[in-house]
Amino acid sequence: MNTKEYISSGILESYILGLASPEEAGILECVMKNNAEVKAAFEEAQKTLEDLATAQAVAPPADLKSKIWNKIQQEQNAEEEKPVFSADIPAAKPQEEIRIQGNNNWKVYTVAASVLLLVSVGGNIFWMNSQKETKEAIAKMETEKNAQNLAMQRLNQKMEMVSNPDMKMVKLKGVEKHNDSKAMVFWDTKTKDVYLDAESLPKAPEGMQYQLWAIADGKPVDAGMYTEEKDSKIALANIPNAQAFAITLEKEGGSPVPTMENMYVMGEI
């Protein structure tokens, strides 16, 4: 696994969220000491998660703190308003009075502890919800990042083809009922390989597939079946000679001859 694959594996986010195993954490800490790129990516991910946590933080109710202290104060005031013991109480009683007052103080502390426990539980619930939202946001970010990377790869591939002097570009325009459709054929004049950019065509219905045709000496020649995975990346066929190209919508797997009423685009060289 190279550096970029290691960074994009999700280990940085797992470590920051405390989800990494001790072994994974140890390896990452060792890697960061010896790899500036991984360390920089870690710091960037850490800042991103901190910003995300700050943005999505959920504060406890504003009046919760005042309610806690009001409750404690009420308990203390209630203790102060209790009748004072008479001076006639035998000498042995002060110890009992201290014990009683001590017990009452413990009641106040118990109430405070219970309320604080409630606050703590509430805080944990808020934290857990925030953690869940953070994980969902990270997953969404990863999905968007992967989609952007894929789109950038396709764009780079097309740019390489456009800048290749051996590559002939043939624009295919919509015909009849499909005037808004368009596509682009890249024909390597040296190798005679044919590539197709058909992302602008409507998505093929279930069980159907676009088929590319080369028109050579006035006859249609099968130039391969199109799939999104092959778009501008994998040659559909090797065509030594052609005067035009066209695309039809056929049953999945293709047809030996083009279905003319299902022709979408065509372009001359």
C-alpha positions in Angstrom: 0.0 0.0 0.0 1.5 3.3 -1.0 1.2 6.6 0.9 -1.9 7.9 -0.9 -3.7 4.6 -0.4 -2.8 4.5 3.3 -4.1 8.1 3.7 -7.3 7.4 1.9 -7.9 4.1 3.8 -9.7 5.8 6.7 -7.1 5.0 9.4 -6.5 8.8 10.1 -10.2 9.4 10.8 -10.4 6.2 12.9 -7.4 7.2 15.0 -8.8 10.7 15.6 -12.2 9.4 16.6 -10.5 6.8 18.9 -11.8 3.8 16.9 -8.4 2.5 15.7 -7.0 -0.6 17.4 -3.8 -0.3 19.4 -1.9 -2.0 16.6 -3.3 0.4 14.0 -2.6 3.4 16.3 1.0 2.3 16.9 1.7 1.9 13.2 0.2 5.3 12.3 2.2 7.0 15.0 5.4 5.4 13.7 4.5 6.3 10.1 3.8 9.9 11.0 7.3 10.2 12.5 8.9 9.1 9.3 6.5 10.4 6.6 5.8 14.1 6.3 2.9 13.6 3.8 1.0 11.3 6.2 1.6 13.7 9.1 0.3 16.6 7.1 -2.7 14.6 6.0 -3.4 13.7 9.6 -3.2 17.3 10.8 -5.5 18.3 8.0 -8.0 15.6 8.9 -7.8 16.5 12.5 -8.6 20.1 11.8 -11.5 19.1 9.5 -13.0 16.9 12.2 -12.6 19.6 14.8 -14.2 22.2 12.6 -17.0 19.7 11.9 -17.5 18.9 15.6 -17.6 22.6 16.4 -20.1 23.3 13.7 -22.4 20.5 14.7 -22.0 20.7 18.5 -25.3 20.6 20.5 -25.3 22.6 23.7 -27.4 21.6 26.8 -30.4 23.7 27.5 -29.4 27.2 28.6 -31.4 27.1 31.8 -30.2 23.7 33.0 -27.3 25.1 35.1 -29.5 27.6 36.9 -32.1 24.9 37.6 -29.4 22.8 39.3 -28.2 25.5 41.6 -31.8 26.7 42.4 -32.6 23.1 43.5 -29.5 23.0 45.7 -30.3 26.5 47.2 -33.9 25.4 47.9 -32.6 22.4 49.9 -30.2 24.5 51.9 -32.9 27.1 52.7 -35.2 24.4 53.8 -32.5 23.2 56.3 -32.0 26.7 57.6 -35.7 27.2 58.3 -36.0 24.1 60.5 -36.7 24.8 64.3 -33.6 25.3 66.4 -33.2 22.8 69.3 -33.9 24.1 72.8 -31.1 24.9 75.2 -32.6 22.3 77.6 -31.5 19.4 75.5 -29.0 17.3 77.5 -25.3 17.8 76.8 -25.1 14.5 74.9 -27.5 15.9 72.2 -25.2 18.2 70.2 -23.5 15.2 68.8 -26.8 13.9 67.6 -27.7 17.3 66.2 -24.4 17.4 64.3 -25.2 13.9 63.0 -28.7 14.9 61.9 -27.4 18.0 60.2 -24.7 16.0 58.6 -27.3 13.5 57.3 -29.3 16.5 55.9 -26.2 17.9 54.2 -25.7 14.5 52.5 -29.3 14.8 51.2 -28.3 18.1 49.6 -25.2 16.6 48.1 -27.1 13.6 46.9 -29.6 15.8 45.1 -26.8 17.8 43.6 -25.0 14.6 42.5 -28.2 13.2 41.0 -28.8 16.4 39.0 -25.2 16.5 37.9 -25.5 12.8 36.9 -28.5 13.8 34.8 -26.5 16.5 33.2 -23.7 14.1 32.5 -26.0 11.5 31.0 -27.6 14.3 28.8 -24.1 15.4 27.8 -23.2 11.9 26.8 -26.3 11.6 24.7 -25.5 14.8 23.0 -21.9 13.6 22.4 -23.1 10.3 21.0 -25.5 12.0 18.6 -22.7 14.4 17.6 -20.3 11.4 17.0 -22.9 9.7 14.9 -23.5 12.8 12.8 -19.7 13.2 12.5 -19.3 9.7 11.2 -22.1 10.2 8.7 -20.6 13.4 7.6 -17.2 11.7 7.1 -18.8 8.9 5.1 -20.5 11.5 2.9 -17.3 13.4 2.5 -15.5 10.2 1.5 -18.2 9.4 -1.1 -18.0 12.9 -2.5 -14.2 12.8 -2.6 -14.2 9.4 -4.4 -16.7 10.8 -7.0 -14.6 13.9 -7.5 -11.5 11.8 -7.9 -13.2 9.5 -10.5 -14.5 12.6 -12.4 -11.0 14.1 -12.3 -9.4 10.9 -13.6 -11.9 10.8 -16.5 -11.2 14.4 -17.3 -7.5 13.8 -17.3 -7.9 10.9 -19.7 -9.9 13.0 -22.1 -7.4 15.8 -21.9 -4.6 13.4 -22.8 -6.6 12.2 -25.8 -7.4 15.7 -26.9 -3.7 16.8 -26.7 -2.5 13.6 -28.5 -1.6 14.7 -32.1 -2.3 11.1 -33.4 -5.8 11.2 -32.1 -8.6 12.2 -34.5 -11.8 13.5 -32.9 -15.1 12.8 -34.6 -18.1 14.7 -33.3 -21.3 12.7 -33.4 -24.5 14.7 -33.5 -28.1 13.7 -32.7 -30.4 12.5 -35.5 -34.2 12.7 -36.0 -35.9 12.1 -32.6 -32.6 12.6 -30.7 -31.5 16.0 -31.8 -30.1 16.9 -28.3 -27.9 13.8 -28.1 -24.2 14.0 -28.8 -21.0 11.9 -28.4 -17.4 12.0 -29.3 -15.2 9.3 -31.0 -11.5 9.3 -30.5 -9.7 7.4 -33.3 -6.0 6.7 -33.0 -4.6 7.1 -36.5 -1.5 5.1 -35.6 -3.0 2.1 -33.7 -6.4 2.4 -35.3 -8.0 1.9 -31.9 -11.4 3.5 -31.3 -12.5 5.1 -28.0 -15.9 6.6 -27.2 -17.0 9.4 -25.0 -20.8 8.9 -24.6 -21.5 10.3 -21.2 -23.8 12.9 -22.8 -26.1 10.2 -24.1 -29.2 9.3 -22.1 -28.7 6.3 -19.7 -29.5 3.1 -21.5 -32.7 1.4 -20.3 -32.6 -1.9 -18.5 -31.6 -4.7 -20.9 -30.4 -2.3 -23.6 -26.9 -1.1 -24.6 -25.3 1.4 -26.9 -23.4 0.0 -29.9 -20.8 1.9 -31.9 -20.7 1.5 -35.7 -18.0 2.5 -38.2 -19.2 3.2 -41.7 -16.6 1.8 -44.1 -17.1 1.7 -47.9 -20.8 2.5 -47.3 -21.3 -0.5 -45.0 -21.8 -0.5 -41.2 -19.0 -2.3 -39.2 -19.4 -3.3 -35.6 -17.1 -1.0 -33.5 -17.9 -2.4 -30.1 -20.3 -2.2 -27.2 -20.3 0.8 -24.9 -20.2 0.7 -21.1 -19.6 3.5 -18.6 -16.4 1.7 -17.4 -15.0 1.9 -20.9 -15.8 5.5 -21.5 -12.8 7.3 -23.0 -10.5 4.8 -21.3 -10.8 1.4 -23.0 -10.7 0.9 -26.8 -14.0 -0.5 -28.1 -12.6 -1.9 -31.3 -9.8 -1.6 -33.9 -11.1 0.1 -37.1 -8.5 0.3 -39.9 -10.7 2.4 -42.2 -13.9 4.4 -41.8 -15.7 7.4 -43.3 -18.2 7.9 -40.4 -19.3 6.6 -37.0 -22.8 6.2 -35.6 -24.4 4.9 -32.4 -27.5 2.8 -32.0 -29.4 1.4 -29.0 -29.5 -2.4 -29.1 -30.4 -5.3 -26.9 -27.7 -5.9 -24.3 -24.8 -7.8 -26.0 -25.3 -6.1 -29.3 -26.6 -6.8 -32.8 -25.0 -8.1 -36.0 -26.6 -5.2 -37.9 -27.7 -1.7 -36.7 -31.3 -1.1 -35.8 -31.7 2.1 -37.9 -34.8 3.4 -36.0 -32.8 3.3 -32.8 -29.9 5.4 -34.1 -29.1 8.2 -31.7 -26.0 10.0 -33.2 -23.9 10.0 -36.3 -20.8 12.0 -37.5 -18.6 12.0 -40.6 -14.8 12.0 -40.5 
